[in-house]
Every structure is written in structure tokens, then in C-alpha cells.
Amino acid sequence: MDTEHGRATGNGVAERPTHAETTPVRAFDPSPHVRDPDVGLRSRKKQRTRTDLIAAGDLLFSTRGFDETTTADIAERADVSQRTLFRHFPTKESLLYGDLDDARFQLRSALASRPPAEPILTVVKEAMLSLAEDFEANRDRRLLQARLAATSPTVSAYSRAVVQFNWEREIIAAVATRLGVDPLADPRPEIVAGAAMSAVRIAMRQWTASGGAADFMQLTAAALTAIEHVSELA
């Protein structure tokens, strides 16, 4: 039998209610780690929009030309507004290279994963070759980008000032860390990075001149290996 302040026991002494009995039942509180399906949906929709815009840009750039294609043309082709296009890509150049946005992080990971005792030039060569694999896997896009960079000053400037600059910064940081030096005081990290990027540009020009028929991996490996022999010219 229940009493005013508790439950009567067999000996007539009132037993205090337990914590579980006095704590009100609450609605289920989901873990903060549980994935919100709306977040996943928005992310997939955003990625689809980016993919559609890049595909629309590729088609128009390859058929009309880079300078002749407007952002309005691209937005119309992708069936979105220009405002939506600019939310994803502020310029035509950034759209053209949009699929390389994560390349700098791939390069950073490739540089960091090399064995600690590996020679610096080998570290850089192998890491850069990991990016070359992406070029082979996305041959048509990379060839389009290379051709436009060779014919459009604005595309060439963007490629060097944004894409290649970011890669060079990653190499400088990785080399400086391995050497244990300040890259602002020691010129070697920037010299190595500059030489590596020059090698990649040479390989890209050779590959573009072949119409994509040459093996980009082999061209890149040969150009990067040549860096090791520069000292022999002294």
C-alpha cells in the first residue's frame, strides 16, 4: 500500500521512492553523433549541383571556347540560376578547375605518408606522381584544362596563381618540416617546390602537345627525376 511519502513495506515502515520512480520519463534524446538525414541530403544535392555545373562548363568550353562562354550560358545549361552558380564558383576559372579543389589535401596526405628517412627529392617525386595518377584517371578533363590554359591568359594565370600555387605551398611546408627549417630563412624548401612544379608544367606541355596520347605518368616521372641530376651541370 502506498503512503503519502512512500510505499508501505511488510513491517509497516514507509520506504522512500527510488530515484527511478521519482524521475519523470523524458522523451528520447538522440545522440549528437547521430547523422541528420537532412544534412546528408543537402550535401548530396550540393555535390550534384557542382557536378552539373562542371559538366555544363566542360561542354560549353569545349564547343564554344572559354572566352565565348558566359556564366549565364553555364547556369542555363545546368538549369540553375546564376546566383546558384556563383555560390559554388565565383569565376569561370574556378569552375573549370573545380574538381581539383581537394587536390592540395591529397598532395598533403601523400607527402606526409612517405617514409621518414626517404630522401627529400624522392618524397616530392612520389607524392607528385600520386597526383599524376589522377590526371590519367580524368584524362579528358585534364586535357581540356591544359588546352584552355595554353590558349587563354586568364585560365593560365588562374592555374599558376591558384592551383599550382597551392600545390607549391604544400610542398614547401612538407620539405621544411622534414628538414626542420624555417622556409622563410632557408631557401631549400621553396627551391625544391619550384623545381617540382616546373617539372610538372613541362610534363603537362609535352602531354598536351601529344593530344593526351603520351603517358602522363612517364612524362612526369622523367621530368621530376631530371631534378636530381641538375647538380651535375655545375
Buried (B, 14 or more C-beta within 10 A) or exposed (E): EEEEEEEEEEEEEBEEEEEEEEEEEEEEEEEEEEEEEEEEEEEEEEEEBBEBBBBBBBBBBBEEEBBEBEBEBBBBBBEBEBEBBBEBBEEBBBBBBBBBEEBBEBBBEBBBEBEEEEEBBBBBBBBBBBBBBBBBEBEEBBBBBBBBBBEBEBBBEBBBEBBBBBBBBBBBBBBBEBBEBEBEEBEBBBEBBBBBBBBBBBBBBBBBEEEBEBEBBEBBBBBBEEBEEEEEEE
